[in-house]
């Protein structure tokens, strides 16, 4: 049986945490958060990468999400 949990969690988090798609931390014009602006910066990429790493670690190691198929 294949374990699809890590794949599904990684793809969903990647889509949701793409800087500028849904939100961007920090914003371009001095704001803390901007929503749906489709812009990005180097610092926002770093912040989103740290958030992504923290969430994927929590979901895959601490909680242990598994989705088995076949």
PyMOL commands that set and color helices and strands:
alter all, ss='L'
color gray80, all
select helices_A, chain A and resi 5-16+42-63
alter helices_A, ss='H'
color red, helices_A
select strands_A, chain A and resi 2-3+23-25+33-35+68-69
alter strands_A, ss='S'
color yellow, strands_A
deselect
rebuild
show_as cartoon
